[in-house]
Amino acid sequence: MTVGWHILAEFYDVNPDLLKNVSSVRRVLEKAVEDAKLTPIRSHYHQFEPHGVTGFVLLEESHISIHTWPEHGYLALDVFTCSSEEQTWEAFEALKREFKPGKVVHFYKERG
């Protein structure tokens, strides 16, 4: 019985300017949610000093979370949905399109 689809990922060699502040990270996550036709409930982000962001989008279908380290061009993210496998992958692909990582490592798990 599968109740959800979960992708844990690491993006390397990302433009640090995309990872430094809440406004750019929020824009990318919200676009991924829209592209995957997911339903946002609430989001919250925290700006670290001098730079870096942690945040999440709570979805009717579950969540997307992110943690960035601009000084390393690195981010860790978590995409979990219980709507459809296709929407999970679409959100992930949208994040890849926007962040344009040089290298991606990801783990995929059917939940349930």
C-alpha positions as CSV (number, residue, x, y, z in Angstrom):
1,M,0.0,0.0,0.0
2,T,1.6,3.3,-1.1
3,V,0.2,6.4,0.6
4,G,2.9,8.9,-0.5
5,W,6.0,9.6,-2.5
6,H,9.1,11.1,-0.9
7,I,12.3,12.5,-2.4
8,L,15.2,13.6,-0.3
9,A,17.8,15.5,-2.4
10,E,21.0,17.4,-2.3
11,F,21.9,20.0,-4.9
12,Y,25.5,20.9,-5.4
13,D,27.1,23.7,-7.4
14,V,24.1,26.0,-7.2
15,N,24.5,29.7,-7.8
16,P,25.0,31.1,-4.3
17,D,22.8,34.2,-5.1
18,L,19.8,31.9,-5.4
19,L,20.5,30.5,-1.9
20,K,21.4,33.6,0.1
21,N,18.0,35.1,1.0
22,V,14.4,34.2,1.7
23,S,13.0,36.1,-1.3
24,S,14.8,34.0,-3.9
25,V,14.2,30.7,-2.1
26,R,10.5,31.5,-1.6
27,R,10.1,32.4,-5.3
28,V,11.6,29.0,-6.4
29,L,9.6,26.9,-3.9
30,E,6.3,28.7,-4.7
31,K,7.0,28.2,-8.5
32,A,7.6,24.4,-7.9
33,V,4.3,24.2,-5.9
34,E,2.5,25.9,-8.7
35,D,4.1,23.9,-11.5
36,A,3.2,20.7,-9.8
37,K,-0.3,21.8,-9.2
38,L,0.0,21.3,-5.4
39,T,-2.1,23.1,-2.8
40,P,-0.2,25.3,-0.4
41,I,-1.6,25.8,3.1
42,R,1.2,27.9,4.7
43,S,4.8,28.6,4.4
44,H,7.5,29.8,6.7
45,Y,11.1,30.8,6.1
46,H,14.0,31.8,8.3
47,Q,16.9,34.0,7.2
48,F,20.3,33.2,8.7
49,E,23.0,35.8,9.0
50,P,25.1,36.5,7.1
51,H,23.3,34.3,4.6
52,G,21.4,31.1,4.2
53,V,17.8,30.0,4.5
54,T,15.7,27.3,6.0
55,G,12.0,27.0,5.1
56,F,9.1,24.9,4.2
57,V,5.8,24.9,2.3
58,L,3.1,23.0,4.1
59,L,0.8,21.4,1.5
60,E,-2.6,19.8,1.6
61,E,-0.6,16.9,0.0
62,S,2.2,17.1,2.7
63,H,5.3,19.4,2.4
64,I,8.4,20.7,0.7
65,S,11.3,21.8,2.9
66,I,14.7,23.3,2.2
67,H,18.0,24.2,3.9
68,T,20.6,26.3,2.0
69,W,24.4,26.8,2.4
70,P,25.2,29.5,-0.1
71,E,28.9,29.6,0.9
72,H,29.1,26.0,-0.4
73,G,26.6,26.3,-3.3
74,Y,24.7,23.5,-1.6
75,L,21.1,22.9,-0.6
76,A,19.2,20.0,1.0
77,L,15.6,19.5,0.2
78,D,12.7,17.2,1.0
79,V,9.6,16.7,-1.3
80,F,6.9,14.6,0.1
81,T,3.4,14.3,-1.3
82,C,0.4,12.0,-0.9
83,S,-1.4,13.2,-4.0
84,S,0.3,11.5,-7.0
85,E,3.8,10.2,-7.9
86,E,3.7,12.5,-10.9
87,Q,3.2,15.6,-8.9
88,T,6.0,14.7,-6.6
89,W,8.4,14.3,-9.5
90,E,7.1,17.5,-11.2
91,A,7.8,19.5,-8.0
92,F,11.3,18.0,-7.9
93,E,12.0,18.7,-11.6
94,A,10.7,22.3,-11.1
95,L,13.2,22.8,-8.3
96,K,16.0,21.4,-10.5
97,R,15.0,23.7,-13.3
98,E,15.1,26.8,-11.1
99,F,18.2,26.1,-9.0
100,K,20.2,24.6,-11.9
101,P,22.5,22.4,-9.8
102,G,25.7,21.1,-11.3
103,K,25.2,17.9,-9.4
104,V,22.2,16.2,-7.9
105,V,22.0,13.3,-5.4
106,H,18.6,12.1,-4.5
107,F,16.8,9.2,-2.7
108,Y,13.3,8.2,-3.6
109,K,10.9,6.2,-1.3
110,E,7.4,5.1,-1.7
111,R,5.8,5.6,1.7
112,G,3.3,3.3,3.4
